[in-house]
């Protein structure tokens, strides 16, 4: 996750994201932003003319920060299932820790999936941003499977692109169930992803 300086604009985005995650996009008012940020309404309007514009900027920031590190080459790093698992979780845990660091001590319990659904309802164009994030993740997983194939660790006849797409939706589906049905902490999601990844390797 890319570290960003906490200038005024970034600080507004941070405050907005915290409020959106905590209260839901619909329930956040400009007065909430003023109170939480310590800025005047005019100062916030200087950077964002509307709450919808602010929402789009929050997603743009999240999209940029969620990109896989360019220096990582999965096709050469992933040689077997264990190196696949290690690379995947090193990146995910690193992104999670960077996200927490950015939000600071005020980190709150949140439901990211429901927030995304609310965001799409408020601005349909965000469907494109979320879709691009999904494509990036699937492409990264495909490169991991290509690494397995390159090093002779993938059963013959398996399609890396199809495996990547299937694994992505398995991980997302398991996460969605946990979001909707259970009150879990970040560590529980890491364990769930680990189990899903392990089970997937067993069936391929």
Secondary structure, 3 states (H helix, E strand, C coil): CCCCCCCHHHHHHHHHHHHHHHHCHHHCCHHHHHHHHCCCHHHHHHHCCCHHHHHHHHHHHHHHHCCCCCCCCHHHHCCCHHHHHHHHHHHHHHHHHHHHHHHHHHCCCCCHHHHHHHHHHHCCCHHHHHHHHHHHHHHHHHHHHHHHHHCCCCCCCCCHHHHHHHHHHHHHHHHHHHHHHCCCCHHHHHHHHHHHHHHHHHHC
